[in-house]
Amino acid sequence: MTSTCRGLSVPLAGLAVALSIASFPCASTAQEIESQRLVLRGVVVDGATGEPLHGAFVAPAGSQTGYLTHENGSFALPVFPDQNYHLYAELIGYETVQFVVAGREPEPFVVSLRPDPIKLEGIRVLANRFETRRRGIAVQVRALEREDLIAAPTVDVVDFMQGRFGLSVSFCGGGAGGFGSQTFGAGDCILRRGRWVQPRVYIDEVPAFGGLDELRTYRPQDLYTLEVYDRGTLVLAYTHHFIDRVLDGRRRLMPLVFLR
């Protein structure tokens, strides 16, 4: 009797999309399925100018995991030729678009995003607010912007931050907090002026009581901006979702004094 396998997962856009497969032989199914797959290539462009959009997010409908476009706006999806794929593309400052693409779609297909003038202006205003806030504090401030984070070679925000800013990080299990008086429990510490201090970490302006360990659960690409104050003793991370809410008027950047 031939054994069977169920619930095979096949990657789409670098992540797993579950396929419902009733029953098939285990020994050769994976190889057979792999041989049937194609790579579907596309490009995301600005609907007004036709310019390619770097860092646009393309994913299956209903999913929060997907693919970020390269500098030339391109992306690639592993697909099966006999299936249709319901996808969406989004980028802060543009209207989200949903579309259906067939596995045999001519290459490359183009996804056009319509710019939202109000949000694009809001992004410029927000960038000025971030910069003004950084200049208003009397400690060293280093920042990683969206373009830096999208191109990060690591999957760990803390590792990327270490490499980019030359920070020394080590587990310390507790200790004195820097840049303010509150200490956020045990975890990794930053070496500052010859002593280990626990950084105060905020994600979307909410205290991350897990500190750097909690920040490690985010990929660099999940963040829109990352600010590092006073050689790492204060770290402020902002997700795309938070920035989108700020642009919609549902959130506001807090003065830095409230985060100290």
VEXMIKE-665902 format. One line per field, with one value per residue: residue in three letters; x, y, z of N, C-alpha, C in turn. Coordinates in steps of 0.1 Angstrom, whole numbers, plus 2048, in hexadecimal, padded with zeros to 3 digits. Atoms other than C-alpha are relative to their C-alpha. Layout:
type <- (ALA/...)
nu <- (X/...)
nv <- (Y/...)
nw <- (Z/...)
cau <- (X/...)
cav <- (Y/...)
caw <- (Z/...)
cu <- (X/...)
cv <- (Y/...)
cw <- (Z/...)
***
This chain:
type <- (MET/THR/SER/THR/CYS/ARG/GLY/LEU/SER/VAL/PRO/LEU/ALA/GLY/LEU/ALA/VAL/ALA/LEU/SER/ILE/ALA/SER/PHE/PRO/CYS/ALA/SER/THR/ALA/GLN/GLU/ILE/GLU/SER/GLN/ARG/LEU/VAL/LEU/ARG/GLY/VAL/VAL/VAL/ASP/GLY/ALA/THR/GLY/GLU/PRO/LEU/HIS/GLY/ALA/PHE/VAL/ALA/PRO/ALA/GLY/SER/GLN/THR/GLY/TYR/LEU/THR/HIS/GLU/ASN/GLY/SER/PHE/ALA/LEU/PRO/VAL/PHE/PRO/ASP/GLN/ASN/TYR/HIS/LEU/TYR/ALA/GLU/LEU/ILE/GLY/TYR/GLU/THR/VAL/GLN/PHE/VAL/VAL/ALA/GLY/ARG/GLU/PRO/GLU/PRO/PHE/VAL/VAL/SER/LEU/ARG/PRO/ASP/PRO/ILE/LYS/LEU/GLU/GLY/ILE/ARG/VAL/LEU/ALA/ASN/ARG/PHE/GLU/THR/ARG/ARG/ARG/GLY/ILE/ALA/VAL/GLN/VAL/ARG/ALA/LEU/GLU/ARG/GLU/ASP/LEU/ILE/ALA/ALA/PRO/THR/VAL/ASP/VAL/VAL/ASP/PHE/MET/GLN/GLY/ARG/PHE/GLY/LEU/SER/VAL/SER/PHE/CYS/GLY/GLY/GLY/ALA/GLY/GLY/PHE/GLY/SER/GLN/THR/PHE/GLY/ALA/GLY/ASP/CYS/ILE/LEU/ARG/ARG/GLY/ARG/TRP/VAL/GLN/PRO/ARG/VAL/TYR/ILE/ASP/GLU/VAL/PRO/ALA/PHE/GLY/GLY/LEU/ASP/GLU/LEU/ARG/THR/TYR/ARG/PRO/GLN/ASP/LEU/TYR/THR/LEU/GLU/VAL/TYR/ASP/ARG/GLY/THR/LEU/VAL/LEU/ALA/TYR/THR/HIS/HIS/PHE/ILE/ASP/ARG/VAL/LEU/ASP/GLY/ARG/ARG/ARG/LEU/MET/PRO/LEU/VAL/PHE/LEU/ARG)
nu <- (808/7F8/802/805/7FC/80B/7FD/7F3/7FF/7F8/7FD/804/7F9/7F6/807/808/80E/805/808/808/7FD/807/7F8/7F7/7F5/7F6/7F2/7FD/809/7F8/7F8/809/805/7F5/7FE/80B/801/7FA/7FD/808/7F9/808/7F9/809/7FC/808/80A/7FF/7F3/7FB/7F3/801/802/7F8/806/80F/802/809/803/80D/80B/803/7F3/7F7/7F3/7FF/7F4/7FD/7FA/7F3/7FF/806/80E/803/802/802/809/801/80E/803/806/80E/807/801/7FB/806/7F5/801/7F3/802/7F5/804/801/807/80C/7FF/807/801/800/7FF/7F6/800/7F3/7FA/800/7F4/7F6/805/80C/7FE/80A/7FF/805/804/7FC/809/7F8/801/7F7/7F2/7FD/7FE/7F3/7F5/802/7FC/7F2/7FB/802/7F6/7F3/801/7FF/7F2/7F7/803/7FB/7F2/7F8/7FE/80B/7FE/80D/801/80D/807/7F7/7F5/806/805/7F4/7F8/7FC/803/80E/801/7FE/7F5/7F3/7FE/7FD/7F3/7F6/800/7FC/7F5/804/7FD/80C/7FD/80A/7FB/809/805/7F6/804/805/7FA/808/80C/7FE/808/7F9/80A/7FE/7F4/7FF/7F4/7FC/7F7/7F4/7FF/7F6/7FA/809/80C/80C/80C/807/80F/804/80E/805/80B/801/805/7F5/7FE/7FB/7F6/7F4/7FA/806/80D/7FD/7FA/80B/803/7F6/7FD/80A/80D/7FF/7FF/7F5/7FA/7F7/7F8/7FB/7F6/7F9/808/807/80E/803/80E/803/80D/804/808/80E/801/7FE/80C/80A/7FD/804/80F/805/805/7F5/7F7/7F3/7FF/7F4/7F7/7FF/809/7FB/7F4)
nv <- (7F4/7F4/7F6/7F3/7F4/7F6/7F3/7FB/7F2/7FC/7F2/7F6/7F3/802/804/80C/7FF/80D/805/80B/80B/80B/80C/803/808/7F8/801/7F8/7F4/7F3/7FE/7FE/7F2/7F6/800/7F9/7F2/7F6/7F4/7F5/7F3/7F4/7F3/7F6/7F3/7F4/7FE/7F3/7FE/80C/803/80B/7FD/809/802/802/80D/808/80C/807/7F9/805/804/7F5/804/7FF/7FD/7F2/7FE/7FB/7F2/7FE/803/80E/80B/80D/80A/80E/803/80B/7FA/802/7FA/7F1/7FC/7F3/7F9/7F2/7F9/7F4/7F8/7F4/7F5/804/807/80E/806/80E/804/80E/804/80E/805/7FF/7F2/7FB/7FA/7FD/7F8/7F3/7FC/7F2/7FB/7F2/7F8/7F9/7F4/7FB/809/7FD/7F3/803/807/7F5/7F9/809/801/7F4/801/809/7FA/7F5/807/805/7F5/7FA/808/7FE/80C/805/807/807/804/808/7FC/80B/806/808/80C/808/806/806/80E/809/802/7FD/7F1/7FD/803/7F5/7F4/802/7FF/7F3/7F6/805/801/80C/805/80D/803/7FC/805/7F6/7F6/7F2/7FA/7F4/7F6/800/808/80C/80C/808/80F/806/802/7FB/7F3/7F9/7FB/7F1/7FA/809/808/806/7FA/805/7F5/7FF/803/7FD/804/7F8/7F7/808/807/80E/804/80B/7F9/804/80D/7FE/7FA/80A/807/7F9/7FF/7F2/7FB/7FD/7F3/7F4/7F8/805/7F6/805/7F4/801/80D/80C/801/7FE/804/7FE/807/7FD/809/7FA/7FE/7F4/7F4/7FE/7FA/7F2/7F9/7FF/7F8/808/800/7F5/802/7FB/7F9/80A/7FF/80A/80D/801)
nw <- (800/801/7F5/805/7F8/800/7FB/804/802/80B/7FE/809/7FC/7F5/7F4/803/802/7FF/80B/7FB/809/7F9/7FE/80B/7FB/7F9/805/80C/802/7FF/80C/80B/7FE/802/80F/807/7FC/808/7F9/806/7FD/802/7FC/7FA/805/7FC/80A/806/807/807/7F9/7F7/7F2/7F8/7F3/800/7FA/809/7F8/802/7FA/7F2/7FA/7FC/804/80F/807/802/80D/801/803/80D/7FF/805/7F7/806/7F8/805/802/809/80C/802/7F5/7FF/7F3/7FC/7F9/7FE/7FF/7F9/7FC/7F9/809/80C/7FE/801/80B/801/80E/803/80A/803/800/80D/804/807/7F7/7F2/800/7F9/7F6/7FF/7F4/802/7F5/7F8/7FE/7F2/7F8/805/7F9/7F2/7FE/7FF/7F3/7F5/800/7FA/7F2/7FB/801/7F5/7F3/7FE/7FD/7F3/7F5/7FF/800/80E/805/80C/805/80C/806/807/80A/7FA/7FA/80B/806/7F5/804/7F5/7FD/7F2/7FF/7F7/807/809/7F8/7FB/80B/806/7F6/7F8/7F2/7FA/7F9/7F9/7F6/7F3/7F6/7F7/7FE/800/80C/805/806/7F7/7F4/7FF/805/806/7FE/804/80E/806/7FD/809/7FA/802/7F7/7F7/7F7/807/7FC/807/808/800/80D/803/80E/802/7F4/7F5/7FA/803/7F3/803/804/80D/804/807/80D/809/806/80D/80B/804/80A/7F9/7FB/809/7FA/7F4/7FA/7F5/7F9/7F6/802/7FE/7F3/803/80E/804/80D/805/80A/80B/7FB/7F8/809/808/7F7/7FE/80C/800/7F6/7F4/7F6/802/7FA/7F3/7FD/7FB/7F2/7FA/802/7F9)
cau <- (800/80D/812/803/80C/7F4/7F5/814/820/82E/841/832/846/85F/845/82E/80C/7F9/7EB/7CF/7DA/7C4/7DB/7FA/819/833/853/850/836/84F/865/847/838/859/85D/83B/842/84B/859/841/852/843/84B/839/838/82B/80A/811/835/83B/85A/862/859/873/866/842/833/823/811/7F4/7D2/7CB/7F0/808/826/833/84E/85F/868/88C/89A/88E/86B/86E/862/85F/845/848/827/816/80B/7E8/7DE/7D2/7E1/7CE/7E8/7EB/806/80A/822/81F/814/802/7E0/7DF/7D6/7C9/7CD/7CB/7E8/7E9/806/80C/80A/821/841/847/825/821/80F/807/802/7EF/800/7ED/7F8/7EC/800/81F/81E/819/838/84D/83E/844/868/86D/85E/875/893/888/884/8A6/8B7/8A6/8B7/8DA/8E7/8F4/8D8/8DB/8BE/8B6/89C/885/89E/8B9/8A1/893/8B6/8C2/8D6/8CC/8AA/8B1/8AC/8C4/8E0/8DB/8DC/8FC/90E/903/90B/927/914/91F/901/903/8EB/8ED/8CE/8C6/8D8/8D8/8C3/8D1/8C2/8A9/8A3/88B/899/886/88D/8A7/8B5/8D0/8E5/8F9/91D/91F/93D/94C/92D/90F/8EE/8CB/8BC/899/887/866/853/83A/83F/833/84D/85C/861/874/88E/8A5/897/875/884/895/872/870/881/892/878/85C/868/864/87D/895/8A5/8C2/8CA/8E8/8FC/8DF/8D1/8B0/8A2/882/874/856/843/832/810/818/824/805/7EF/802/7FC/7D7/7D6/7CF/7F1/80A/82F/835/84E/86E/86C/84F/864/881)
cav <- (800/822/83B/85E/882/89E/8C3/8CB/8EF/8FF/921/93F/960/950/945/927/926/907/8F2/8DA/8B9/89B/87E/876/85F/86D/861/875/891/8AC/8A7/8A6/8C6/8D8/8CF/8DF/900/920/941/95E/980/9A2/9C6/9E0/A03/A26/A2A/A4F/A4E/A2A/A2A/A09/A07/9F9/9E8/9E3/9C5/9A9/98C/973/982/980/97A/990/97E/984/993/9B5/9C3/9CB/9ED/9E8/9E0/9BB/99C/977/95D/937/92C/90F/915/908/91E/942/956/972/98B/9AE/9C9/9E6/A02/A1E/A3D/A29/A19/9F3/9DF/9BC/9A7/984/974/953/93C/940/966/976/982/99B/9A7/9CA/9D4/9F9/A0B/A2C/A46/A55/A7A/A81/A63/A6C/A8F/A80/A6A/A8A/A9B/A7D/A7A/A9E/A97/A79/A8E/AAC/A94/A85/AA6/AB1/A98/A9D/A79/A67/A5B/A41/A38/A1D/A28/A13/A0F/A02/9E9/9DC/9D4/9C5/9A4/995/988/995/9BB/9BA/9A9/9C3/9DF/9D0/9CD/9EF/A03/9EE/9E7/9CC/9B7/99B/98A/999/98C/9AE/9CE/9F4/A05/A20/A40/A44/A32/A16/9F2/9DA/9B7/99E/999/9A6/9C4/9DE/9E6/A0C/A1D/9FE/9F0/9DB/9ED/9E1/9F5/A02/9F6/A04/9F5/A0C/A22/A05/9F8/9D7/9C7/9AA/9C4/9BA/996/9A3/9B9/99A/98C/9A6/9A5/9C5/9C6/9C7/9E9/A0B/A1D/A13/A2D/A26/A40/A44/A26/A0E/A16/A21/A10/A1B/A05/A0E/9F5/9FC/9F8/A13/A2C/A25/A2D/A4D/A57/A50/A66/A4A/A4D/A69/A68/A6D/A87/A75/A81/A68/A4B/A51)
caw <- (800/7F6/813/80F/81A/823/829/814/815/7F6/7F8/7E8/7E8/7FF/819/81D/80F/818/7FC/803/7F4/7FB/7F6/7E2/7E3/7FB/7E9/7C9/7CF/7DA/7BC/7A4/7B3/7B2/78D/785/795/781/78C/785/782/786/78D/7A3/795/79F/78D/786/77A/770/787/798/7BD/7D5/7F4/7E9/7FB/7E5/7F6/7F3/7FB/821/829/83D/82F/80C/7F7/7F5/7D3/7CA/7C1/79D/7AA/7A0/7B3/7AC/7B7/7B5/7A6/794/770/774/791/797/7B3/7C6/7D1/7DE/7DD/7F4/7FE/816/803/7E8/7E5/7EB/7CC/7C9/7AA/79C/789/777/779/754/754/73A/74A/758/762/770/790/791/7B3/7B3/7C9/7E6/7E5/809/817/802/811/833/82F/828/846/85C/851/85B/87D/883/879/890/8AD/8A8/8A7/8C7/8DD/8EB/8E5/8C6/8B0/894/87D/864/84B/836/819/830/841/820/814/835/82F/850/85D/880/888/8A5/891/876/88F/89E/87D/870/890/89F/8BF/8D7/8E4/8FE/915/938/94A/959/962/961/947/931/923/940/960/958/954/93E/94D/943/920/909/912/8FF/907/90D/91B/92A/93B/930/931/928/90B/90D/8EF/8E1/8C3/8B5/8D4/8EB/904/8F9/91B/90A/8FF/8E2/8E4/8DA/8BF/8B1/8A8/88C/86B/85F/842/85C/867/857/86E/889/8A0/8B7/8D2/8E8/8DA/8DD/900/8F0/8D1/8C0/8A4/88E/879/858/869/882/867/853/871/877/853/857/875/88E/8A0/8A6/8AE/8D3/8DF/8E8/90C/912/906/91D)
cu <- (809/7FD/7FC/805/7F4/805/80E/800/80A/803/7FA/806/809/7FA/7F6/7F2/7FB/7F7/7F8/801/7FA/809/809/80C/80B/80E/803/7F9/808/807/7F6/7FA/80A/802/7F5/800/808/803/7F9/807/7F8/807/7F5/805/7F7/7F6/800/80C/805/80D/7FF/800/808/7F9/7F1/7FE/7F5/7FE/7F2/7F5/7FE/80C/808/80E/801/80E/802/807/80E/801/7FA/7F1/7FC/7FD/7FD/7F8/801/7F1/7FF/7F8/7F1/7F7/7FF/804/7FA/80A/7FC/80D/7FD/80D/7FB/801/7F9/7F3/802/7F8/800/7FF/801/80A/800/80E/808/800/80D/80A/807/7F3/802/7F5/802/7F9/7FD/805/7F5/807/800/80A/80E/804/802/80D/80B/7FF/805/80F/806/7FE/80A/80D/801/802/80E/80A/7FE/804/810/808/802/7F3/804/7F3/802/7F3/7FB/809/80B/7FA/7FC/80C/809/804/7FD/7F1/7FD/803/80C/80E/803/804/80F/80A/800/806/80C/7FD/804/7F4/804/7F5/805/7F7/7FB/80B/7FB/7FB/807/7F5/7F2/802/7F9/808/7F5/803/80D/801/80E/804/809/80C/801/80A/806/7F7/7F4/7F3/7F4/7FA/7F1/7FB/7F1/7FD/7F3/7FC/7F9/80D/801/807/80A/80D/804/7FB/7F3/802/805/7F4/7FC/80B/803/7F5/7F3/7FF/801/80C/805/80A/808/806/80B/807/7F8/7F8/7F1/7FE/7F1/7FE/7F1/7FD/7F9/7F2/7FF/801/7F3/7F5/803/7FC/7F1/7FB/7FC/80B/808/80D/800/80D/80A/801/7F7/805/80D/7FE)
cv <- (80C/80A/80E/80B/80A/80D/805/80F/803/80F/809/80D/7FE/7FB/7F5/803/7F2/7FC/7F4/7F5/7F4/7F4/7FE/7F8/809/800/80A/80D/80D/803/803/80E/80A/802/808/80F/809/80C/80C/80D/80C/80C/809/80E/80B/802/80D/802/7F4/7FC/7F3/803/7F6/7FE/7FE/7F1/7F8/7F3/7FA/808/7FA/7FD/80C/7FD/800/804/80F/802/806/80E/803/7FC/7F1/7F7/7F3/7F7/7F2/7FD/7F3/806/7FF/806/80F/804/80E/807/80F/807/80D/807/80C/80C/7FD/7F8/7F1/7FB/7F1/7FB/7F1/7FD/7F1/7FB/801/80E/803/807/80D/807/80C/803/80F/805/80F/808/807/80E/805/7F8/803/80D/7FD/7F9/80B/807/7F8/7FF/80C/800/7F7/808/80B/7FA/7FB/80B/807/7F9/801/7F3/7FC/7F8/7FA/7FB/7F7/803/7F4/7F9/7F7/7F3/7F6/7F7/7F8/7F1/7F6/7FF/805/80F/803/7FD/80B/80D/7FF/803/80E/80B/7FC/7FF/7F2/7FC/7F2/7FE/804/7FC/80B/80A/80E/804/80C/80A/801/7F6/7F3/7F4/7F6/7F1/7FB/7FF/805/80E/805/805/80F/805/7F7/7F8/7FC/807/7FA/80B/800/800/803/7FC/807/808/7F9/7F9/7F1/7FA/7F4/806/7FC/7F2/802/807/7F6/7F8/807/7FF/80F/805/803/80E/80B/809/7FA/80B/7FB/80C/7FC/7F2/7F4/7FF/803/7FD/802/7FA/803/7F7/808/803/80D/80D/802/806/80F/809/802/809/7F9/7FF/80D/7FC/807/808/7F6/800/7F5/7F2/7FE/7FB)
cw <- (800/80B/7F9/809/7FF/805/7FC/7FF/7F5/801/7F5/805/80C/80D/7FD/7FE/7FF/7F4/806/7F6/807/803/7F4/805/806/7F9/7F5/7FF/801/7F4/7F4/801/7FD/7F1/7F9/802/7F6/809/7F8/804/7FD/805/805/7FC/806/7F4/7F9/7F7/7F9/806/808/80F/808/80E/801/805/7F7/808/7FC/808/80E/808/804/7FD/7F1/7FC/7FE/7F3/802/7FB/7F2/800/7FD/80C/7F8/809/7FA/7FF/7F8/7F4/7FF/80B/7FF/80E/803/809/803/801/807/804/806/7F7/7F3/804/7FE/7F4/801/7F2/800/7F5/7FE/7FF/7F3/7FB/7F8/809/7F9/800/80A/80A/803/80D/7FE/80D/807/804/80F/809/7FC/807/80E/803/801/80D/80C/801/806/80F/807/801/80B/80E/803/803/80D/80C/801/802/7F1/7FC/7F2/7FB/7F4/7FA/7F8/7F5/805/805/7F5/7FB/80A/7FC/80B/803/80E/802/809/7FA/7F6/806/805/7F5/7FA/809/808/80E/805/809/806/80A/80E/80B/80A/802/7FF/7F2/7FC/7FB/808/80B/801/7FA/7FB/801/7FA/7F1/7FC/804/7F6/808/7FD/80A/80B/809/7F8/806/7F8/7F8/803/7F2/7FF/7F1/7FE/80C/80C/806/7FD/80C/7FE/7FA/7F2/7FC/7F9/7F3/7F6/7F9/7F3/7F6/7FD/7F6/807/805/7F6/804/80C/805/80C/807/80A/800/804/80D/7FE/7F1/7FD/7F2/7FC/7F4/7F5/804/808/7F7/7F8/809/803/7F4/7FE/80B/80D/80B/7FD/807/80D/801/807/80F/807/7FE/807/80E)
***
